């Protein structure tokens, strides 16, 4: 996990633009570098490093002697970098996983390279010989990237949008279009002698649901046993993510997803040579059901467990920092992010773990939200699952990245492994849907009887993270409502459609969040195209506690 930044074709002195790069320093607390590009003095790379793999030669922009014309800035982890070296006969100069991007590009071009990367990534690659700039981002957008492109050919790229705010180029921030770079896509630009760029090609290298082009299987899949295949592929996704030289831990809410990942992590940690005790982390308010369930799991799997408690006042106090980190005003994203932000803060200040595993992506892939029980058909449930996966980069994946990177941590999400998601989505839609009121039935069934988790955890009903951290006496949701009632008056709500024409807030909570967002990111509301809400349900609030199914099962 790092922070990348680059500008091409700046009309202003590049040194005056570099202050913007400092806004993402939290993403890479270990090292920082700014570097001009030979013969293109109005172009510059900026890099904040969190050292995980290749400690000695991992500083960026990466350059290797064999290809002196290539400059690479990337954020991510490439899990098959050794495997592609064997497959294509590459001789790496470093032990950095990112060198595989350069070698694959030189072997077959940028689309070929992106298709053969097993990992999470956002990259900027410059080829000064061909005079081309390339951008690319992984299938689910696990690693973030934003782009600013002006009609005159000025291009700026950054891991977070805040690093593109305040750039001087004959405009103010209200006038420029800063956009998230689309996951699963690449772009190529022609680079002129004055550093300006012209878009040459934009393409999609991998679609959600397609099996990847590379072969990541250690052994063939079983023909008629999808439960065995689910187990094997998820275990493989965890094992391949054990690379790196920094201490590994895992977020543990006590729900199915984080419990499965924690248990698999503990199972394979010693086998991979990890000699330290693996830490797990739970957070909640007093009386939180998540904390109690996580305690059960931690005792069962034998992790070194940490419990973090926060008060309603501490949660409310964190909201503005959370919104600034997220660059979002979505209601459920912010609610769920407060706990994750605070537990990440604890991990950074109280432990030495840096690489953090988590269960993000399972709810979208395995149809885990409670409202999937209301899906009219297996086909509609499948379509909704794929829609959610496609939008992850604006919601749950965004939450996972920003709340951890704000404190210099790297998040790893095995459920979004390309092989695992490709296989899971290849199963018939009726196999993947909720059964008998039990969401994620197929995923649960795959691990039933294995002894990996206690049955009461394996079959524990779904709770949203923002609900699970709550006290049973008074939820985080109720606490927020009481607070915003005092902050936002009825007249403000009446004027909301005029004040915020795009995505006008319909509740005082939404208005309060939007106010803070606009304070830091004025006129950037289109970064979030819609408020995340459950489907097939009569509710105006995203909390699972408002759904009839939740009330019936509680």
Secondary structure, DSSP 8 states (H G I E B T S, - for coil): --EEEEEES-SS-HHHHGGGGGGGGGG-BSEEEEEEETTEEEEEEEEEE---S-TTT--SSEEETTEEEEEEEEEEEETTHHHHHHHHT---SSS-TTHHHHHHHHHH-HHHHHHT--EEEEEEEEETTTTEEEEEE-TT--S--EEEE-TTS-EEEESSGGGGTT--SSS-TTTS-EEE--TTEEEEEEE-TTS-EEEEEEEES--TTS--SS---SS---SS-HHHHHHHHHHHHHHHTT-SSSEEEEE--SSHHHHHHHHHHHHHHTTTT--S--EEEEEESTTBHHHHHHHHHHHHHT-EEEEEE--HHHHHHHHHHHHHHHT---HHHHHHHHHHHHHHHHHHHH--EEEEE--TTHHHHTT-SGGGGG-SSHHHHHHHHHHHHHHGGGTHHHHHHHHHHTTT-EEE-GGG-HHHHHHHHHS-HHHHS-BTTBTTHHHHHHHTTSSSS-HHHHT-----HHHHTSBSSS-HHHHHHHHHHHHS-HHHHHTHHHH--TT---SHHHHHHHHHHHHHSTT-GGGS-S----SSS--SS--GGGSHHHHHH-
